[in-house]
Amino acid sequence: MSSLLFTPLQLGPMAAPNRIAVAPMCQYSAIDGVPQPWHRQHLGALSVSGAGVVVAEATGVVPEARITHGCTGLWNDGQERAWADIVRDMKAVGPGLVGIQLAHAGRKASSQRPWEGGAAIPAGAAERPWQTVSATVTPHAQGWHTPEQLDAGGIKTLCDAFAASARRAARAGFDLVELHAAHGYLLHQFFSPLSNTRGDAYGGSLEKRMRAPLEIAAALRGAWPRDRVLGVRISGSDWAEGGAGPDDAVVFARELKALGYDFVCVSSGALAQSKVQVGPGYQVSFAAQVKREAGIATRAVGMIVTPRQAEDILRAGDADQIALARAFIDDPRWPWRAAEALGAPAPVPPQCLRGRPSTWPGAALLKA
Ligand SMILES: Cc1cc2nc3c(=O)[nH]c(=O)nc-3n(C[C@H](O)[C@H](O)[C@H](O)COP(=O)(O)O)c2cc1C
């Protein structure tokens, strides 16, 4: 039986050569938002994997949008040039569509890199904390920065910033942009009733809580070329009493589809209140519901680890595409082994063929 995972996937105007996506992964290794040699080698290796889509990390549309001082940005010419070089290299070594995630961390910005503790940068610290913004003035959790509440003017300014970054991403050569609306960051802060308690036009009902995210999504849509792929990472569940759930994600996905978005990636959690029950495929049911009820190309993600698991999710019709993050850290050649396991031709560049089991007896010893 042929493998669905290795079947091409039409994403709006472009086709990915297979249904494997490398999920965005912050590297916390940029300088002033400019991606560095680390990013070039990291993303290059992921492109060599043959994955159908490789998405570069959450990238701030303004300096304050970054999670940490080490996060990438796309608001100036130097960053655009550095990304353009990386995109060119990724396309030179791999067959996949090259994407970038555009993001704003909101009240979770101005924090330390994970290996420095991952907490809010302390006030007055040499690490230079900055003023954060959010849907309300409520901090992410105890000990976090008190954000400024964004007013209509502030939201409009951010719409312009997302649009400007999208134009830069297009000039840098990216095939795909993914808007980050999950994981407790700014757009999710507006979306969730747990973080958005305001009573004006931008808070209250689901319709009002979606307003700022949809205004930003519309601005981004307007700035991104129609002949390239545009998607959103949404949140399938807050995993908390009184929080948003998969029914809300369906409504949001329908609105995004109506705006002209090509796909959604369904993640979840990461508000302070979220009590995520992590396990194999723990977010797949959210993706399945969104795919079924919103009728938009849907990517599943989260503890999808083995090729068989990925294949079975596609065969069940629960998703159109499978994203992996940590499995790619462990094994940047994951698709090669997945193809072997599923009996599909492995997407191996010719330069690497002499290290494959078909031509190298050592491969059998490695497995022994
Ligand atoms: C090192 C690391 C960095 C991450 N950075 C991002 C990011 O920039 N944007 C995002 O939406 N998710 C990010 N995530 C979450 C992953 O994209 C993914 O959704 C999550 O790890 C679950 O998938 P997995 O079980 O295959 O790792 C990150 C995860 C890891 C491990």
The ligand as an SDF file (V2000), in Angstrom:
LIG
                    3D

 31 33  0  0  0  0  0  0  0  0999 V2000
   12.7910   24.0730   20.8940 C   0  0  0  0  0  0  0  0  0  0  0  0
   11.3640   24.3440   20.5710 C   0  0  0  0  0  0  0  0  0  0  0  0
   11.0030   25.5900   20.0770 C   0  0  0  0  0  0  0  0  0  0  0  0
    9.6830   25.8620   19.7240 C   0  0  0  0  0  0  0  0  0  0  0  0
    9.3750   27.0750   19.1570 N   0  0  0  0  0  0  0  0  0  0  0  0
    8.1240   27.2660   18.6540 C   0  0  0  0  0  0  0  0  0  0  0  0
    7.8280   28.4040   17.8470 C   0  0  0  0  0  0  0  0  0  0  0  0
    8.7040   29.2000   17.5080 O   0  0  0  0  0  0  0  0  0  0  0  0
    6.5590   28.5680   17.4290 N   0  0  0  0  0  0  0  0  0  0  0  0
    5.5630   27.6500   17.7280 C   0  0  0  0  0  0  0  0  0  0  0  0
    4.4100   27.8400   17.3230 O   0  0  0  0  0  0  0  0  0  0  0  0
    5.8370   26.5460   18.4510 N   0  0  0  0  0  0  0  0  0  0  0  0
    7.0840   26.3160   18.8800 C   0  0  0  0  0  0  0  0  0  0  0  0
    7.3850   25.1560   19.5340 N   0  0  0  0  0  0  0  0  0  0  0  0
    6.3360   24.1170   19.6270 C   0  0  0  0  0  0  0  0  0  0  0  0
    6.4680   23.1400   18.4660 C   0  0  0  0  0  0  0  0  0  0  0  0
    6.3210   23.7880   17.2160 O   0  0  0  0  0  0  0  0  0  0  0  0
    5.4630   21.9780   18.5760 C   0  0  0  0  0  0  0  0  0  0  0  0
    4.1670   22.4980   18.4190 O   0  0  0  0  0  0  0  0  0  0  0  0
    5.5530   21.2540   19.9020 C   0  0  0  0  0  0  0  0  0  0  0  0
    6.9130   20.9990   20.2370 O   0  0  0  0  0  0  0  0  0  0  0  0
    4.8010   19.9180   19.8560 C   0  0  0  0  0  0  0  0  0  0  0  0
    5.2920   19.1160   18.7920 O   0  0  0  0  0  0  0  0  0  0  0  0
    6.3220   17.8990   19.0600 P   0  0  0  0  0  0  0  0  0  0  0  0
    5.6900   16.9830   20.0610 O   0  0  0  0  0  0  0  0  0  0  0  0
    6.4780   17.2540   17.7000 O   0  0  0  0  0  0  0  0  0  0  0  0
    7.5970   18.4760   19.5680 O   0  0  0  0  0  0  0  0  0  0  0  0
    8.6920   24.8720   19.9080 C   0  0  0  0  0  0  0  0  0  0  0  0
    9.0600   23.6310   20.4380 C   0  0  0  0  0  0  0  0  0  0  0  0
   10.3690   23.3570   20.7310 C   0  0  0  0  0  0  0  0  0  0  0  0
   10.7260   21.9800   21.2450 C   0  0  0  0  0  0  0  0  0  0  0  0
  1  2  1  0
  2  3  1  0
  2 30  2  0
  3  4  2  0
  4  5  1  0
  4 28  1  0
  5  6  2  0
  6  7  1  0
  6 13  1  0
  7  8  2  0
  7  9  1  0
  9 10  1  0
 10 11  2  0
 10 12  1  0
 12 13  2  0
 13 14  1  0
 14 15  1  0
 14 28  1  0
 15 16  1  0
 16 17  1  0
 16 18  1  0
 18 19  1  0
 18 20  1  0
 20 21  1  0
 20 22  1  0
 22 23  1  0
 23 24  1  0
 24 25  2  0
 24 26  1  0
 24 27  1  0
 28 29  2  0
 29 30  1  0
 30 31  1  0
M  END
$$$$
